[in-house]
Amino acid sequence: MPAPGLVDLRSDTLTVPDDGMRAAMARAEVGDDVWGEDPTVRRLEEEMAHILAKQASVFVPSGTMGNLTCVAAQTRPGDEVIADAEAHVVVYEVGGTAIVAGIQLRVLDSVDGIPDSEAIAAAVRVRDIHQPVSTLLCIENTHNRRGGAAIDVARLHGAARAAHSLGMRVHCDGARLFNAAVALDVPPAALVDECDTVTVCVSKGLGAPVGSVVSGDSETIDSVRRWRKRLGGGMRQAGVIAAGGLYALEHNLGRLAEDHANATVIAEAIGGCAGATLRRPSVPTNIVMFDTLEPAAVLAARLHDEHVLVSAMGLRTLRCVTHLGVDAAAARHAAEVIARVLS
Protein backbone atom coordinates (compact mmCIF):
# COMPACT_ATOMS: atom_id res chain seq x y z
CA MET A 1 0.00 0.00 0.00
CA PRO A 2 1.24 3.55 -0.66
CA ALA A 3 2.66 5.44 2.30
CA PRO A 4 0.30 7.98 3.91
CA GLY A 5 0.41 11.25 2.00
CA LEU A 6 2.07 9.64 -1.02
CA VAL A 7 0.37 9.95 -4.42
CA ASP A 8 1.71 7.28 -6.76
CA LEU A 9 1.02 8.13 -10.41
CA ARG A 10 3.71 5.94 -11.94
CA SER A 11 1.29 3.37 -13.38
CA ASP A 12 -2.14 1.81 -13.00
CA THR A 13 -0.35 -1.53 -12.54
CA LEU A 14 0.27 -0.42 -8.95
CA THR A 15 -3.32 -1.04 -7.87
CA VAL A 16 -3.84 -3.57 -5.08
CA PRO A 17 -6.89 -5.78 -4.48
CA ASP A 18 -9.41 -4.44 -1.99
CA ASP A 19 -11.05 -6.50 0.73
CA GLY A 20 -13.91 -7.60 -1.50
CA MET A 21 -11.55 -8.81 -4.22
CA ARG A 22 -9.34 -10.59 -1.69
CA ALA A 23 -12.39 -12.38 -0.29
CA ALA A 24 -13.47 -13.46 -3.77
CA MET A 25 -9.98 -14.80 -4.45
CA ALA A 26 -9.87 -16.65 -1.12
CA ARG A 27 -13.10 -18.52 -1.80
CA ALA A 28 -12.43 -19.21 -5.51
CA GLU A 29 -13.28 -22.68 -6.75
CA VAL A 30 -10.16 -24.06 -8.45
CA GLY A 31 -8.83 -26.93 -10.54
CA ASP A 32 -5.95 -27.58 -12.92
CA ASP A 33 -6.25 -25.00 -15.70
CA VAL A 34 -3.76 -26.73 -18.03
CA TRP A 35 -6.20 -29.64 -18.00
CA GLY A 36 -9.02 -27.18 -18.60
CA GLU A 37 -10.48 -27.99 -15.18
CA ASP A 38 -10.36 -24.69 -13.31
CA PRO A 39 -13.99 -23.47 -13.21
CA THR A 40 -13.11 -19.93 -12.15
CA VAL A 41 -10.66 -19.47 -15.02
CA ARG A 42 -13.26 -20.83 -17.40
CA ARG A 43 -15.85 -18.35 -16.09
CA LEU A 44 -13.42 -15.46 -16.59
CA GLU A 45 -12.66 -16.59 -20.13
CA GLU A 46 -16.33 -17.05 -20.97
CA GLU A 47 -17.24 -13.66 -19.51
CA MET A 48 -14.55 -11.84 -21.47
CA ALA A 49 -15.51 -13.62 -24.69
CA HIS A 50 -19.13 -12.58 -24.06
CA ILE A 51 -18.24 -8.94 -23.35
CA LEU A 52 -16.10 -8.69 -26.49
CA ALA A 53 -18.44 -10.78 -28.68
CA LYS A 54 -15.67 -13.25 -29.55
CA GLN A 55 -15.89 -17.02 -29.87
CA ALA A 56 -13.34 -17.90 -27.21
CA SER A 57 -10.81 -16.56 -24.72
CA VAL A 58 -7.75 -17.74 -22.81
CA PHE A 59 -6.33 -16.42 -19.53
CA VAL A 60 -2.61 -15.57 -19.67
CA PRO A 61 -0.21 -14.34 -16.96
CA SER A 62 0.55 -10.99 -18.62
CA GLY A 63 -0.32 -8.65 -21.47
CA THR A 64 3.16 -9.11 -22.90
CA MET A 65 2.60 -12.86 -23.14
CA GLY A 66 -0.84 -12.21 -24.59
CA ASN A 67 0.56 -10.04 -27.36
CA LEU A 68 3.39 -12.46 -28.07
CA THR A 69 1.11 -15.48 -28.28
CA CYS A 70 -1.22 -13.62 -30.64
CA VAL A 71 1.65 -12.61 -32.92
CA ALA A 72 3.08 -16.14 -32.91
CA ALA A 73 -0.30 -17.75 -33.56
CA GLN A 74 -1.01 -15.56 -36.61
CA THR A 75 2.39 -15.42 -38.35
CA ARG A 76 5.21 -17.64 -39.51
CA PRO A 77 8.93 -17.07 -38.90
CA GLY A 78 10.25 -14.56 -41.42
CA ASP A 79 6.95 -12.67 -41.70
CA GLU A 80 6.59 -8.96 -41.04
CA VAL A 81 4.20 -7.32 -38.57
CA ILE A 82 3.17 -3.68 -38.98
CA ALA A 83 2.86 -1.62 -35.78
CA ASP A 84 3.09 1.92 -34.51
CA ALA A 85 6.60 3.09 -33.66
CA GLU A 86 5.52 3.84 -30.07
CA ALA A 87 3.47 0.66 -29.56
CA HIS A 88 3.94 -1.47 -26.46
CA VAL A 89 4.83 -4.46 -28.64
CA VAL A 90 7.68 -2.42 -30.12
CA VAL A 91 9.00 -0.58 -27.06
CA TYR A 92 8.28 -2.67 -23.97
CA GLU A 93 8.30 -6.36 -24.88
CA VAL A 94 12.05 -7.01 -24.98
CA GLY A 95 12.16 -8.06 -28.63
CA GLY A 96 10.05 -11.13 -27.87
CA THR A 97 8.33 -11.15 -31.24
CA ALA A 98 11.72 -11.42 -32.97
CA ILE A 99 13.28 -13.89 -30.54
CA VAL A 100 10.30 -16.20 -30.10
CA ALA A 101 8.01 -15.71 -33.11
CA GLY A 102 10.85 -15.03 -35.55
CA ILE A 103 9.15 -12.05 -37.17
CA GLN A 104 10.35 -8.54 -37.87
CA LEU A 105 8.45 -5.36 -37.10
CA ARG A 106 7.79 -2.58 -39.58
CA VAL A 107 6.96 0.58 -37.66
CA LEU A 108 4.82 3.53 -38.66
CA ASP A 109 4.43 6.96 -37.06
CA SER A 110 0.75 7.92 -36.97
CA VAL A 111 -1.56 10.33 -35.16
CA ASP A 112 -2.55 8.68 -31.85
CA GLY A 113 -0.68 5.58 -33.08
CA ILE A 114 -3.34 4.39 -35.52
CA PRO A 115 -2.32 4.36 -39.21
CA ASP A 116 -4.85 5.21 -41.89
CA SER A 117 -5.61 2.97 -44.85
CA GLU A 118 -3.12 4.73 -47.12
CA ALA A 119 -0.27 4.32 -44.65
CA ILE A 120 -1.09 0.64 -44.21
CA ALA A 121 -1.22 0.05 -47.95
CA ALA A 122 2.13 1.80 -48.39
CA ALA A 123 3.71 -0.30 -45.62
CA VAL A 124 2.61 -3.69 -46.91
CA ARG A 125 5.42 -5.46 -48.72
CA VAL A 126 5.22 -6.26 -52.40
CA ARG A 127 5.01 -10.01 -52.97
CA ASP A 128 8.62 -10.52 -53.90
CA ILE A 129 11.13 -13.25 -53.10
CA HIS A 130 13.46 -10.65 -51.58
CA GLN A 131 10.97 -9.27 -49.04
CA PRO A 132 9.17 -10.62 -45.99
CA VAL A 133 5.43 -11.23 -46.13
CA SER A 134 3.21 -8.71 -44.32
CA THR A 135 0.79 -10.86 -42.34
CA LEU A 136 -0.38 -8.94 -39.27
CA LEU A 137 -1.30 -5.41 -38.20
CA CYS A 138 -0.93 -4.66 -34.48
CA ILE A 139 -2.88 -1.74 -33.06
CA GLU A 140 -3.13 -0.46 -29.47
CA ASN A 141 -6.19 0.97 -27.71
CA THR A 142 -5.82 2.92 -25.53
CA HIS A 143 -2.36 3.86 -26.72
CA ASN A 144 0.02 4.20 -23.79
CA ARG A 145 2.89 6.22 -25.27
CA ARG A 146 0.51 8.39 -27.29
CA GLY A 147 -0.81 9.87 -24.05
CA GLY A 148 -3.44 7.23 -23.34
CA ALA A 149 -5.34 8.04 -26.52
CA ALA A 150 -8.68 6.28 -26.94
CA ILE A 151 -9.12 5.36 -30.60
CA ASP A 152 -12.66 5.64 -31.94
CA VAL A 153 -14.59 2.99 -33.84
CA ALA A 154 -14.36 4.69 -37.25
CA ARG A 155 -10.57 4.92 -37.18
CA LEU A 156 -10.22 1.37 -35.88
CA HIS A 157 -12.53 0.02 -38.56
CA GLY A 158 -10.66 1.93 -41.25
CA ALA A 159 -7.31 0.47 -40.22
CA ALA A 160 -8.59 -3.06 -39.70
CA ARG A 161 -10.54 -3.20 -42.96
CA ALA A 162 -7.55 -1.87 -44.88
CA ALA A 163 -5.39 -4.61 -43.37
CA HIS A 164 -7.94 -7.32 -44.11
CA SER A 165 -8.32 -6.15 -47.70
CA LEU A 166 -4.58 -6.64 -48.10
CA GLY A 167 -4.66 -10.18 -46.74
CA MET A 168 -3.49 -9.40 -43.21
CA ARG A 169 -4.98 -10.24 -39.86
CA VAL A 170 -5.39 -7.68 -37.06
CA HIS A 171 -4.40 -7.88 -33.40
CA CYS A 172 -5.44 -5.28 -30.82
CA ASP A 173 -3.33 -4.71 -27.74
CA GLY A 174 -6.29 -3.66 -25.64
CA ALA A 175 -4.52 -3.62 -22.29
CA ARG A 176 -6.68 -0.60 -21.38
CA LEU A 177 -9.54 -1.32 -23.80
CA PHE A 178 -12.20 -0.68 -21.16
CA ASN A 179 -10.75 2.78 -20.55
CA ALA A 180 -11.24 3.46 -24.25
CA ALA A 181 -14.81 2.15 -24.18
CA VAL A 182 -15.70 4.35 -21.21
CA ALA A 183 -14.06 7.45 -22.70
CA LEU A 184 -15.81 6.95 -26.05
CA ASP A 185 -19.10 5.76 -24.48
CA VAL A 186 -19.29 2.68 -26.69
CA PRO A 187 -19.50 -1.05 -25.91
CA PRO A 188 -16.04 -2.68 -25.72
CA ALA A 189 -17.07 -5.16 -28.40
CA ALA A 190 -17.62 -2.31 -30.88
CA LEU A 191 -13.94 -1.38 -30.59
CA VAL A 192 -12.69 -4.84 -31.53
CA ASP A 193 -15.35 -6.30 -33.81
CA GLU A 194 -12.99 -5.91 -36.79
CA CYS A 195 -9.99 -7.35 -34.89
CA ASP A 196 -9.09 -11.02 -35.13
CA THR A 197 -7.52 -11.13 -31.67
CA VAL A 198 -7.47 -8.79 -28.68
CA THR A 199 -5.61 -8.79 -25.37
CA VAL A 200 -7.25 -7.12 -22.35
CA CYS A 201 -5.38 -6.59 -19.07
CA VAL A 202 -7.28 -7.06 -15.80
CA SER A 203 -4.37 -5.87 -13.62
CA LYS A 204 -4.27 -2.23 -14.71
CA GLY A 205 -7.26 0.08 -14.27
CA LEU A 206 -9.54 -2.82 -13.38
CA GLY A 207 -7.46 -3.44 -10.27
CA ALA A 208 -6.88 -7.21 -10.31
CA PRO A 209 -3.43 -8.37 -9.19
CA VAL A 210 -2.42 -10.57 -12.13
CA GLY A 211 -3.28 -11.44 -15.69
CA SER A 212 -4.70 -10.66 -19.09
CA VAL A 213 -7.29 -12.35 -21.29
CA VAL A 214 -6.84 -13.02 -25.01
CA SER A 215 -9.99 -13.30 -27.13
CA GLY A 216 -10.68 -14.21 -30.75
CA ASP A 217 -12.02 -16.98 -32.95
CA SER A 218 -11.89 -20.51 -31.55
CA GLU A 219 -9.21 -21.82 -33.90
CA THR A 220 -6.82 -18.94 -33.20
CA ILE A 221 -7.42 -19.14 -29.45
CA ASP A 222 -6.58 -22.85 -29.56
CA SER A 223 -3.25 -21.88 -31.12
CA VAL A 224 -2.76 -19.10 -28.54
CA ARG A 225 -3.37 -21.62 -25.76
CA ARG A 226 -0.72 -23.92 -27.23
CA TRP A 227 1.71 -20.99 -27.43
CA ARG A 228 0.91 -20.10 -23.81
CA LYS A 229 1.95 -23.61 -22.78
CA ARG A 230 5.06 -23.47 -24.97
CA LEU A 231 6.15 -20.24 -23.27
CA GLY A 232 5.67 -21.65 -19.80
CA GLY A 233 2.43 -19.79 -19.20
CA GLY A 234 0.29 -22.81 -18.41
CA MET A 235 -1.05 -22.31 -14.87
CA ARG A 236 -2.50 -24.85 -12.49
CA GLN A 237 -4.97 -23.67 -9.81
CA ALA A 238 -5.14 -20.26 -11.47
CA GLY A 239 -8.70 -19.64 -10.34
CA VAL A 240 -7.28 -17.91 -7.28
CA ILE A 241 -6.04 -15.05 -9.48
CA ALA A 242 -8.77 -15.35 -12.13
CA ALA A 243 -11.28 -14.63 -9.37
CA GLY A 244 -9.68 -11.20 -9.02
CA GLY A 245 -10.29 -10.59 -12.70
CA LEU A 246 -13.93 -11.65 -12.44
CA TYR A 247 -14.43 -9.39 -9.43
CA ALA A 248 -12.86 -6.52 -11.35
CA LEU A 249 -15.22 -6.98 -14.29
CA GLU A 250 -18.20 -7.02 -11.93
CA HIS A 251 -17.21 -4.08 -9.70
CA ASN A 252 -14.59 -1.83 -11.29
CA LEU A 253 -15.71 -1.09 -14.85
CA GLY A 254 -18.13 1.64 -13.87
CA ARG A 255 -15.56 3.64 -11.92
CA LEU A 256 -13.01 4.07 -14.75
CA ALA A 257 -14.62 7.42 -15.59
CA GLU A 258 -13.42 8.64 -12.18
CA ASP A 259 -9.83 7.97 -13.22
CA HIS A 260 -10.38 9.93 -16.42
CA ALA A 261 -11.82 12.87 -14.50
CA ASN A 262 -8.88 12.82 -12.09
CA ALA A 263 -6.45 12.73 -15.01
CA THR A 264 -8.18 15.79 -16.47
CA VAL A 265 -7.54 17.71 -13.23
CA ILE A 266 -3.84 16.92 -13.47
CA ALA A 267 -3.68 17.68 -17.21
CA GLU A 268 -5.33 21.08 -16.74
CA ALA A 269 -2.81 22.00 -14.06
CA ILE A 270 0.12 20.98 -16.26
CA GLY A 271 -1.38 22.75 -19.26
CA GLY A 272 -1.18 26.02 -17.39
CA CYS A 273 2.56 25.75 -16.76
CA ALA A 274 5.02 27.52 -19.03
CA GLY A 275 7.68 24.91 -18.28
CA ALA A 276 5.73 22.00 -19.78
CA THR A 277 4.06 21.04 -23.03
CA LEU A 278 1.08 18.77 -22.56
CA ARG A 279 0.58 15.97 -25.08
CA ARG A 280 -3.10 16.11 -25.92
CA PRO A 281 -4.50 12.98 -27.58
CA SER A 282 -7.75 13.21 -29.54
CA VAL A 283 -9.62 11.42 -26.74
CA PRO A 284 -7.76 11.35 -23.40
CA THR A 285 -8.24 8.74 -20.68
CA ASN A 286 -6.32 8.07 -17.46
CA ILE A 287 -2.82 8.88 -18.77
CA VAL A 288 -1.25 12.34 -18.81
CA MET A 289 2.03 12.81 -20.70
CA PHE A 290 3.98 16.03 -20.98
CA ASP A 291 7.34 17.27 -22.21
CA THR A 292 9.54 19.52 -20.08
CA LEU A 293 12.44 21.90 -20.49
CA GLU A 294 14.39 20.21 -17.71
CA PRO A 295 15.51 16.54 -17.72
CA ALA A 296 12.62 14.26 -16.80
CA ALA A 297 14.67 12.37 -14.22
CA VAL A 298 15.47 15.60 -12.38
CA LEU A 299 11.83 16.67 -12.23
CA ALA A 300 10.71 13.18 -11.21
CA ALA A 301 13.20 13.31 -8.33
CA ARG A 302 11.87 16.70 -7.20
CA LEU A 303 8.32 15.40 -7.31
CA HIS A 304 9.41 12.34 -5.36
CA ASP A 305 10.71 14.65 -2.64
CA GLU A 306 7.21 16.19 -2.60
CA HIS A 307 5.68 12.68 -2.24
CA VAL A 308 4.26 12.57 -5.77
CA LEU A 309 5.59 9.74 -7.92
CA VAL A 310 5.58 9.96 -11.73
CA SER A 311 7.33 8.06 -14.53
CA ALA A 312 10.11 9.37 -16.75
CA MET A 313 9.16 8.18 -20.25
CA GLY A 314 12.04 9.81 -22.08
CA LEU A 315 14.82 12.33 -21.59
CA ARG A 316 12.31 15.17 -21.20
CA THR A 317 8.97 13.37 -21.04
CA LEU A 318 6.97 12.51 -17.93
CA ARG A 319 3.83 10.44 -17.44
CA CYS A 320 1.12 10.43 -14.78
CA VAL A 321 -1.44 7.62 -14.59
CA THR A 322 -4.55 7.77 -12.43
CA HIS A 323 -6.13 4.63 -11.02
CA LEU A 324 -8.35 3.33 -8.23
CA GLY A 325 -5.57 4.02 -5.71
CA VAL A 326 -5.83 7.76 -6.42
CA ASP A 327 -9.04 9.50 -5.38
CA ALA A 328 -10.18 12.99 -6.37
CA ALA A 329 -8.53 14.67 -3.39
CA ALA A 330 -5.22 12.96 -4.11
CA ALA A 331 -5.45 13.98 -7.77
CA ARG A 332 -6.06 17.61 -6.85
CA HIS A 333 -3.13 17.55 -4.43
CA ALA A 334 -0.84 15.98 -7.03
CA ALA A 335 -1.93 18.55 -9.60
CA GLU A 336 -1.02 21.39 -7.22
CA VAL A 337 2.37 19.87 -6.44
CA ILE A 338 3.23 19.18 -10.08
CA ALA A 339 2.23 22.71 -11.11
CA ARG A 340 4.34 24.20 -8.34
CA VAL A 341 7.41 22.13 -9.22
CA LEU A 342 7.08 22.85 -12.92
CA SER A 343 6.77 26.56 -12.22
C-alpha positions, 0 to 999 in steps of 0.5 A: 500500500502507498505510504500515507500522503504519497500519491503514486502516479507511476502506473495503473499496474500499482493497484492492489486488491481491496477486501472484496476482491481478496475475499473473492480470491480466497473462496475461488473454486479451483482446478488444474487449468492446463487440464481445462479444469479450473472453473473460475478461469473458465468463467473469466474466459467465458465472460470476457468472450461474451463482453467482447463478442468473440468465440473464445478466450484464454487467460494468460499471466501478462499482457506481454505474453498475450501479445506475443502469443497472438503474434506467434499464432497468426504469423510464420517465422520470417513474416513482417508485422506492422505496428506503430513506432511507439506501440507497447509491442515495439517498445516494452516487450524485450524483442520477444516477437523477434526472438520467439516468433521469428518475425520482424516489425515494420513501424509507422508513425501515426496520429494517436498511433493508428495508421490510416488505410493509405499508410497501411497500404504503403507499408505492406510489402510487395510479394517478392522473393526478396521481401518478408510477407506482411501478415499482421497489423498490431494496433493499441487501444488505448495507446500508452505512449501516445498519451493514453489516446482512446481510438474511436470505432471509425478509425479502428474500422478503417485500419482493420478493414484496410489490413484485411483487404490486403490479406493481413490479420489484425491484433489489438493490444487492448490492455486498457480497452475498457478505458477506451470504451468508457471514454468513447461511451461505446461497448467494448465489443464495438472497438474490436469487432474488426480485430481477429484477436485482442488482449485485455489486461485485468491488472491495470485500471480494473485493479486485479493483481495478475493477468490478461485475457486473449480473445478471438475466434476458436481456432486462433485461441486454440493456437494461442493456448498452445503458445501459452503452454510453450512459453511456460504460461500454463497455470494450475490452480489459477482460479485464485487469481482469475477470481480477481479478474472476475471481481474486477469486471463485476465491480470496477468497470463503472468507476473508470470514468473517475480515473479519467476525471482525475487525469483531467484535473492533473492535465489542466494543471500541467497545461497552465505551466510555461515549463511544460508542453502537454501531449493532448490525444484526440480522446484522453483517458487516465494517462497524462504525458507532458514534455519539459524543459528540464531533464525528466529524471530531475523533475521526477526526483523533485516530485518524489521529494514532494511525495508525488511519484511519476514516470520518466518516459524519455529524456524530457517526457513525464507520465502520470497515470490515475487509477483506483488508488488515487481518489479525487482529493489525491489527484487535486493535491498531485496537480497542485504539487506538479504545477508548483514544481514545474513553475 
